[in-house]
Amino acid sequence: MMRDKRVQPPLPPAEPRIRVLHDDVTLDCYAWLRDRENPEVRAYLEAENSYADQATAHLTGLKAKLIAEIDGRQPCEGAPPAFQVGPFEYFQRSEPGLLHTQWWRRPLAADTAELVMDPNALEGAEVFYRLGVFEPSDDGRYVAFSFDVIGNENYELRVRDTETGRDVWQGSRWAAMVAWAADGQTLFFTRERPDLRRQCHKLIRLDVATGTSAVVFEEADERLNVGIRRSDSGAWLFLDVKGVRRGAVEVWCLPADQPDVGWRRLVTREFGHQVNVEHWKDKFLFHVDDAGPYWRLVRAPIDDASLSGWEEVIPHRDGVMLEEVHVLEHHLVLLERDGLRPRLVSRDESGRLGAAIVPDEPSCSLTVGLSAGGHYSVARHAFRGSSLMYKISSFVRPDTVVEHDFADEKSAVRYQVRIPGYDAARYVATVVMAEADDGVQVPISLVARRDRTSPGPVFLNVYGCYGVTRWPSFFAWPSFMTARLSLLDRGVAFGIVHARGGGELGSPWHEAATRDRKRVTYTDLIAAAEGLVKQGFATRDGIIIEGQSGGGGTVLATAVLRPDLFRAVLAQVPVADILDTELDFTMPYALQETAEYGDPHIAHEYRCLRSYDPYYNLSADHPLPPTYIDAALDDGQVLYYQPARYVAQRRSCTADRDPQVVFRTRMVGGHSGGSHGPSVAEEAAFRMAWVLDQLRYPSG
């Protein structure tokens, strides 16, 4: 609802460019917005920010209320359990007056804590800071850590000597995953290409003692990425060559206590299947999809891990996704999902099954181990002993860390986030099924106030890309319940549509909506919205859809197909120009993403992309719902001009410049927004206020 009719949106100058491909003519007027150094680009982005502020000025009071509500839901005192590496426990601590939590440690045999790493001391961290990794060596002498102080996800890697507190090695930018060898001075890390493509193509070996480094593996196929990790047992290092899917197409191994010997190839890419490898006793475990899309588990002797020696441990089971395999000294722990509900199942050395751990939530997040929380951090758990830490979180349950002992099958809550004034009993979470065009049942995870009147307004989030899973969680995206509760308390229900293209129901769920079948993702979202109306949960004029990144492209593409169905569209850092992204292999992930959207150089896949592409389906005779869009100037995943050119093109299609489009660009921060301070709550409050305004809620 734009209250001030005198406010006019900006419109940048058009520079038409004609392109003909597969005998199809397209006109692009705003490719010039790619030139970040052009002062007119910055001027346009600032003009859009100014328009957004003016067009929503009537929401100032509501935004202030929402900010106060979000701030009031910040977690109370307390910190998650420490994680152990070697003789130390590592943990985070907040100090009054500091912007970021510090990393501390204490010896297992004593209670004296010492500061290990203070992000507040990093130059630029007062503006933006995100952790990449925090990895101590086995003996605790060194800590490898990486950070981003821009927002472009160009992580700088350093190694700190904990005895002196000084950084003994630094300077590698574009660093990604890291893993220590058992000698405590050999560090392996992966590095991205120093361009926009976002491909991890090199594995580098660093000798901390001498400061010398060397590339030990380089991947030539730009559709694949190199990863490095340590086995749960700590005895082996694994080099994974992966695409955009769940597993690796090639795996190499190295004894962790012999970092100077040559790498040995366990699985070749000629195998033609995806695989994850672990180590248990005298065997390698292969978590693999060779027998079917829901994966199975096999094992083979370390000395001869060839396919002919594989012995099945867990068979492939239709409909039961074997998501992860975790190894304790005397137990295997399997994370499975039967439908949306996860479960943990253990097996001891004799093969005896333990009791299944099944959360009492219809849909939730379950994470095994404890993580440092960095962009490239890997959750870890103790190998010795029979206990395992795992975290449960849902729409109604704040993050809860549970320790389960598989020896006596007893569990204990070790930590739970407390939210001031929050009462879970006021809310109810459920799963609703909607029938798609082809008869497939599409699940929707929903949450609402118990006293909500149905039908009512519904705010639907969707992703539906790359086989990525999106589970309900209290703090993590897309739930972010500290902000969503403000919608729920005003009678708006919130839901996540688990559309095909995502991975919530296993690999077949993803494969059903790729390449020339990608439209299935969008028709699933349409079916979900219509299903909620038919089942009396949503009002027909009260559905707003939301997506971020690839999900932002999903909601914009879906609005092209059914603009009449949605009250409004909220697209955060959206891939708004899907077709052009897939045509330009210098763009982030573009070459890898042809497996998702198709290759537009192939005629029939081009036509499919062209039919739903948000940018090239804009026209004056095809009005779209009110739309909120944002971008980040330093975003390293979705470049700022991808949403910007969509907005400019959309404004150019109508005489009034489509004033119901609100576009904001963050000049500080990255793909996921600001890292700290008032801007985090302000961004969330702005979006929630805009949503409530579209639903005609009072703005005061």
HELIX and SHEET records of a PDB file:
HELIX    1   1 ALA A   31  ARG A   34  5                                   4    
HELIX    2   2 PRO A   39  ALA A   55  1                                  17    
HELIX    3   3 ALA A   57  LEU A   59  5                                   3    
HELIX    4   4 THR A   60  GLY A   72  1                                  13    
HELIX    5   5 PRO A  119  ALA A  121  5                                   3    
HELIX    6   6 ARG A  269  PHE A  271  5                                   3    
HELIX    7   7 LEU A  307  GLY A  309  5                                   3    
HELIX    8   8 ALA A  424  ARG A  426  5                                   3    
HELIX    9   9 MET A  481  LEU A  488  1                                   8    
HELIX   10  10 SER A  507  GLU A  511  1                                   5    
HELIX   11  11 ARG A  515  ARG A  517  5                                   3    
HELIX   12  12 ARG A  519  LYS A  534  1                                  16    
HELIX   13  13 GLY A  550  LEU A  561  1                                  12    
HELIX   14  14 ILE A  578  LEU A  583  1                                   6    
HELIX   15  15 ALA A  590  TYR A  597  1                                   8    
HELIX   16  16 ALA A  603  TYR A  612  1                                  10    
HELIX   17  17 TYR A  641  SER A  652  1                                  12    
HELIX   18  18 PRO A  678  GLN A  694  1                                  17    
SHEET    1   A 2 ARG A  17  LEU A  21  0                                        
SHEET    2   A 2 ASP A  24  ASP A  28 -1                                        
SHEET    1   B 4 PHE A  83  VAL A  85  0                                        
SHEET    2   B 4 PHE A  88  ARG A  93 -1                                        
SHEET    3   B 4 GLN A 102  PRO A 107 -1                                        
SHEET    4   B 4 GLU A 114  MET A 117 -1                                        
SHEET    1   C 4 ARG A 130  PRO A 136  0                                        
SHEET    2   C 4 TYR A 142  ASP A 148 -1                                        
SHEET    3   C 4 GLU A 156  ASP A 161 -1                                        
SHEET    4   C 4 ARG A 166  SER A 172 -1                                        
SHEET    1   D 4 ALA A 175  TRP A 180  0                                        
SHEET    2   D 4 THR A 186  GLU A 192 -1                                        
SHEET    3   D 4 CYS A 200  ASP A 207 -1                                        
SHEET    4   D 4 THR A 212  GLU A 218 -1                                        
SHEET    1   E 4 ASN A 225  ARG A 230  0                                        
SHEET    2   E 4 TRP A 236  LYS A 242 -1                                        
SHEET    3   E 4 ALA A 248  PRO A 255 -1                                        
SHEET    4   E 4 ARG A 264  VAL A 267 -1                                        
SHEET    1   F 4 VAL A 275  TRP A 280  0                                        
SHEET    2   F 4 LYS A 283  VAL A 288 -1                                        
SHEET    3   F 4 ARG A 296  PRO A 301 -1                                        
SHEET    4   F 4 GLU A 311  ILE A 314 -1                                        
SHEET    1   G 3 VAL A 320  VAL A 327  0                                        
SHEET    2   G 3 HIS A 331  ASP A 338 -1                                        
SHEET    3   G 3 ARG A 341  ASP A 348 -1                                        
SHEET    1   H 4 SER A 365  VAL A 368  0                                        
SHEET    2   H 4 SER A 387  SER A 393 -1                                        
SHEET    3   H 4 THR A 400  ASP A 405 -1                                        
SHEET    4   H 4 LYS A 410  GLN A 416 -1                                        
SHEET    1   I 8 TYR A 427  GLU A 435  0                                        
SHEET    2   I 8 GLN A 441  ARG A 449 -1                                        
SHEET    3   I 8 ALA A 493  VAL A 497 -1                                        
SHEET    4   I 8 GLY A 456  VAL A 462  1                                        
SHEET    5   I 8 ALA A 538  GLN A 548  1                                        
SHEET    6   I 8 ALA A 568  GLN A 572  1                                        
SHEET    7   I 8 THR A 627  ALA A 632  1                                        
SHEET    8   I 8 VAL A 661  ARG A 666  1                                        
END                                                                             
